[in-house]
Amino acid sequence: MGFIKNILGSIKLTILSGFILAILIAAFGWNSAGGFNLLEATVWLHVIVGITWIGLLYYFNFVQVPAMGEALADEGGPGPAAIGKYVAPRALLWFRMSAALTWLTGLSALESTGVGIVNAFTFANPQAAIIGVGSWFGTIMLFNVWVLIWPNQKKILGMVEATADEIAKAKVTAAMASRTNVLLSVPLLLSMTAFAHGNLL
């Protein structure tokens, strides 16, 4: 029991143990040959980092931003300083790194599934078209994270110098880019699900 408590007492050990358990399951019974092929590994990693990215996207839009708005309006409350100083920078680090890894593992998955990157992005055939839609949406979302959300969040959080007017504009730009990503995430996930099930919903 102490061993399990030690593992669960550390997030790093918890994640590492999860990966070890998954690899053991894959190695001893994933397929009839008892092996773990490149396709399975690529898609597995794509799903893990994708869940992290979309989970944080939803956290920002459904939890943190509304909570910070309420904290600002609560004159007698603790204010949003703790979230802005300690939570948001760490969440944004995981957010942008998981976005990049989701996109990169997605490209790898396109190749390992036999669809091909070019085929997906050019909608070369019906199979490529359904995942191609998701590929384009994911690319737009990645652009929004790195080009619109992150640079503007640095201004909002005081990580770079900005005037009050620049911060006000940054809030609007970051919010609209983030909301766009929420919007695109829904059909993106539909595209992935449809592709995984033979284009059948």
C-alpha positions in Angstrom: 0.0 0.0 0.0 2.9 2.4 0.8 4.3 1.7 -2.7 1.0 2.8 -4.4 0.7 5.8 -2.1 4.2 6.9 -3.1 3.4 6.6 -6.8 0.1 8.4 -6.4 1.7 11.1 -4.2 3.8 12.3 -7.2 2.2 13.4 -10.5 5.4 12.5 -12.3 5.4 9.0 -10.9 1.7 8.7 -11.6 2.1 9.6 -15.3 5.2 7.4 -15.6 3.4 4.5 -14.1 0.5 5.0 -16.4 2.8 4.8 -19.4 4.6 1.7 -18.1 1.2 0.0 -17.5 0.0 0.8 -21.0 3.3 -0.4 -22.5 3.0 -3.7 -20.6 -0.6 -4.2 -21.7 0.5 -3.5 -25.3 3.5 -5.8 -25.1 1.7 -8.8 -23.7 -1.6 -8.7 -25.5 -2.2 -5.8 -27.9 -2.4 -8.0 -31.0 -2.1 -11.6 -32.0 1.6 -11.3 -32.5 2.0 -9.8 -29.0 3.7 -6.7 -30.3 3.1 -3.0 -30.4 3.4 -1.5 -33.8 4.2 2.0 -34.9 0.6 2.8 -35.9 -0.7 2.0 -32.4 2.1 3.9 -30.7 1.6 7.0 -32.9 -2.2 7.1 -32.5 -1.9 6.4 -28.8 0.5 9.3 -28.2 -1.7 11.5 -30.5 -4.8 10.8 -28.4 -2.9 11.4 -25.1 -1.5 14.8 -26.1 -4.7 15.7 -27.9 -6.8 15.1 -24.8 -4.3 17.3 -22.8 -4.6 20.1 -25.4 -8.4 20.0 -25.7 -8.9 19.5 -22.0 -6.9 22.7 -21.3 -8.7 24.5 -24.0 -12.0 23.7 -22.4 -10.6 24.5 -18.9 -9.6 28.0 -20.0 -12.9 28.7 -21.7 -15.3 27.0 -19.3 -13.5 27.5 -16.0 -10.6 29.9 -15.7 -11.7 32.8 -17.8 -15.2 33.0 -16.3 -13.7 32.5 -12.8 -11.2 35.3 -13.3 -14.0 37.6 -14.5 -16.0 36.9 -11.4 -12.9 37.4 -9.2 -12.3 40.8 -10.8 -15.9 41.8 -10.1 -15.8 40.6 -6.4 -14.4 43.6 -4.6 -14.2 41.9 -1.3 -12.7 38.7 -2.6 -9.2 37.4 -3.1 -9.0 38.6 -6.7 -7.5 36.7 -9.7 -3.9 37.4 -8.9 -3.0 33.8 -7.8 -4.5 32.3 -10.9 -2.7 34.9 -13.1 0.6 34.4 -11.4 0.7 30.7 -10.6 -1.9 28.8 -12.5 -2.2 30.5 -15.9 1.5 30.4 -16.9 1.8 26.7 -16.1 -1.4 25.8 -17.8 -0.4 27.8 -20.9 2.9 26.0 -21.0 1.2 22.6 -21.1 -1.4 24.1 -23.4 1.0 25.2 -26.1 3.3 22.2 -25.8 0.5 19.7 -26.0 -0.9 21.6 -29.0 2.5 21.3 -30.8 2.8 17.6 -29.9 -0.8 16.9 -31.0 -0.1 18.4 -34.4 3.2 16.6 -34.8 1.9 13.2 -33.7 -1.1 13.8 -35.9 1.2 14.1 -38.9 2.9 11.0 -37.9 -0.4 9.2 -37.5 -1.5 10.3 -41.0 1.6 8.6 -42.4 1.5 5.5 -40.3 -2.2 4.9 -41.1 -1.4 5.0 -44.8 -3.5 8.1 -45.5 -0.5 10.3 -46.1 -0.1 14.0 -45.1 -0.5 15.3 -48.6 -3.6 13.2 -49.3 -5.2 14.4 -46.1 -4.6 18.1 -46.6 -5.7 17.9 -50.3 -8.7 15.7 -49.6 -7.3 13.2 -52.2 -10.0 10.5 -51.6 -13.0 10.0 -49.3 -10.9 8.3 -46.6 -8.4 11.2 -46.6 -11.1 13.8 -46.8 -12.8 13.0 -43.5 -9.5 13.1 -41.6 -8.3 15.9 -43.8 -11.0 18.2 -42.4 -9.8 17.5 -38.9 -6.2 18.0 -40.0 -7.0 21.5 -41.4 -8.9 22.4 -38.3 -6.1 21.2 -36.0 -3.6 23.2 -38.1 -5.8 26.4 -37.7 -6.1 25.7 -34.0 -2.3 25.3 -33.7 -1.8 28.6 -35.5 -4.2 30.3 -33.1 -2.4 28.9 -30.0 1.1 30.0 -31.0 0.5 33.1 -33.1 -2.6 34.6 -31.5 -3.3 33.2 -28.0 0.2 32.8 -26.5 1.7 36.2 -27.5 -1.4 38.0 -26.3 -1.6 36.0 -23.1 2.0 37.1 -22.3 0.8 40.7 -22.5 -2.3 40.0 -20.4 -0.3 38.2 -17.7 2.4 40.8 -17.5 5.1 38.5 -18.9 5.9 41.2 -21.5 5.5 45.0 -21.2 2.3 46.3 -22.7 0.2 49.5 -22.3 -3.4 49.3 -20.9 -4.7 49.7 -24.5 -2.5 46.9 -25.8 -3.6 44.6 -22.9 -7.3 45.4 -23.7 -6.7 44.5 -27.4 -4.8 41.4 -26.4 -7.7 40.2 -24.3 -10.1 40.4 -27.2 -7.7 38.8 -29.7 -6.8 35.9 -27.3 -10.4 35.4 -26.4 -11.6 35.3 -30.0 -8.8 32.9 -31.0 -9.6 30.6 -28.0 -13.3 30.6 -28.8 -12.5 29.8 -32.4 -10.6 26.8 -31.2 -13.5 25.6 -29.0 -15.8 25.9 -32.1 -13.3 24.0 -34.3 -12.6 21.3 -31.7 -16.2 19.9 -32.0 -16.1 19.1 -35.7 -12.4 18.1 -35.4 -13.3 15.4 -32.9 -16.2 14.3 -35.1 -13.7 14.0 -38.0 -11.3 11.9 -35.9 -14.2 9.6 -34.6 -15.6 9.1 -38.1 -12.2 8.3 -39.5 -11.5 5.8 -36.7 -14.7 4.0 -37.3 -14.4 3.7 -41.1 -16.1 7.0 -41.9 -19.2 5.7 -40.2 -20.9 7.6 -37.3 
